[in-house]
Amino acid sequence: MSILDLRPENFKKAFPDSKVMHVNGKSIIQSAMKEGNHWVVMAVNTRHEIAIPGLIKASMELQAPVIYELALSESDLTGGYTGLTPKDFITLVVTLNEKMGNVGEKAVPFTCHRDHTTVQEITRKAFDKADSLIKASIEAGYGSFSIDCSFLPMEQNIALSALLSEQVVRAGLMYESEVGEIGGAHGNSSVSEAVTLVEALAKLGQCPDLIAINNGTTHGNVRGNIDLKLTYNTYKAMAPWGVGIAQHGTTGTAIEDVGKFYKYGIFKANVGTTWQNVIWGIDTDEYGVAVEKGPSYQKNPDKGISMDLWKKMEEYALSNNMKGGNMKKLFKPFKDAMAQEYHSNAKIRERIDQAVYETAAAYFKALQAVGKADDVKAQMEKTVSKQEVKESKERDYE
C-alpha cells in the first residue's frame, strides 16, 4: 500500500488523479502534540494565489508541513472577499503544489482548512449558510475544519457547534472549535469556559482536536498581547480530553514569542495578514504590523506589487470607503489585476516569491516545524486506524 492511499477519502474522491500529500489535519496536529515533538503547524490565510508559491518552496525545502486556510468572510460559496469559493481555493493549492513538484510519497504533507465557519446569530439563514459551506468543503476535499460559534452564549455555542461539527466528525476529519470571540469586546475567555465547551462536546461524541480561545490577540494589523499564562492553564485544564490550542491572530506577535508557542499548549498558529503585507509590499514595524499612512498603508516601491497597481488600489479604496483593515476587501476587485502583473512581470514575481519564502522560512523555524514532514506521514496510518475502529464501533452499535 502506498502512503498516498492513506489520504482522506473525501480528498481522493475530489482529486482522483492527484499525487499531492494532502492529509487529514488530524495527522498534522497529532504529530505536533505528540510528547517530545514540540512543534507548531503554521496555518496560512493566503488571500491570493501569488502568496502561495513562496510558501510551497519554503515548506518543501525545510520539510515543514503547512495548513492552507481561508475563513468564511474570505471564502464562501459566492467567493467571499477574495473571490475564491472553497473549491476554487483547494484546487488552486493542489494545482500549485503539483506544478512545483510537491507530489508523490516523498512530498511534504499539507492540508486545506475551512477556517472560521462562523455563526453569529441564532437564525436558520446563518445556520444553513455554515452547514452548506461545511458540506461543500468536505465534498471539495478539505481535511480540516474550524466551527466558530464563539459569538453566541455558551449553551447556544455548544448546541450549534455539535450540530455543525457532526458531518466533520463523521468524516473523521480534524475539528477545531472556539470559545471567546477573538479580539471581542468581552475580553479574554476563561479556563472554565473552554473546559465547559470541550466537556460538553466530548459527551456528545463531538470532541474537538483543537480549540481557539481569546487570549489577547486580534485579527489584522494589530500588535498581539498574548496572555500565555491563561493559554497554558487552559491547555492543562483540557488535558483529560487531549485537546490543544489554536492561536488566531498571530500577525503582530514578535517572532521570538511565536517560538515559545509550543511550551504553552499552542499547536496551530494562524498567520494571515502577514501575507497581505508581504505581497502588497507594505512597510511593517518590528512586530510585523503594517505602517499606516493616512487611511491607507505605507507602501515600499521596491517590494511586492508595483506602485502603479497599488495607486489604483488606493484610489479604489478611497472611493469605496475602504480604510485600514477594510482594505483587505481589495482582493476581490483586484484579483485578476494582481495575478496578471505577477505572471507577466518577472521582476515583480521574483521579489514577491522571495519575500514570501523568507517570511515563511522564518516562521517555520520559529515554530520548530522544520523536518517534521516524515513524522506527519508516520501519523497518517495511526489516524486512519483510529477512524476505522471508530466506524466499526458505530456499525456494531447500529
Sequence and secondary structure as in RCSB ss.txt:
>XXXX:A:sequence
MSILDLRPENFKKAFPDSKVMHVNGKSIIQSAMKEGNHWVVMAVNTRHEIAIPGLIKASMELQAPVIYELALSES
DLTGGYTGLTPKDFITLVVTLNEKMGNVGEKAVPFTCHRDHTTVQEITRKAFDKADSLIKASIEAGYGSFSIDCS
FLPMEQNIALSALLSEQVVRAGLMYESEVGEIGGAHGNSSVSEAVTLVEALAKLGQCPDLIAINNGTTHGNVRGN
IDLKLTYNTYKAMAPWGVGIAQHGTTGTAIEDVGKFYKYGIFKANVGTTWQNVIWGIDTDEYGVAVEKGPSYQKN
PDKGISMDLWKKMEEYALSNNMKGGNMKKLFKPFKDAMAQEYHSNAKIRERIDQAVYETAAAYFKALQAVGKADD
VKAQMEKTVSKQEVKESKERDYE
>XXXX:A:secstr
  GGGGS HHHHHHSTT  S B  HHHHHHHHHSTTT   EEEEE  SGGGHHHHHHHHHHHT  EEEEEETTTS
 TT GGGT  HHHHHHHHHHHHHHTT  STTS  EEEEEEEEE  S  HHHHHHHHHHHHHHHHHT  EEEEE T
TS HHHHHHHHHHHHHHHHHTT EEEEEES TT TT    HHHHHHHHHHHHHTT   SEEEE SS  SSS    
  HHHHHHHHHHTGGGT EEEE   TTS HHHHTTGGGGTEEEEEE HHHHHHHHTB B TTS B EETTEE B 
TTSSS HHHHHHHHHHHHHTT  GGGGGGGTTTTHHHHHHHHHH HHHHHHHHHHHHHHHHHHHHHTT TT HHH
HHHHHHHHHHHHHHHHHHHHHH 
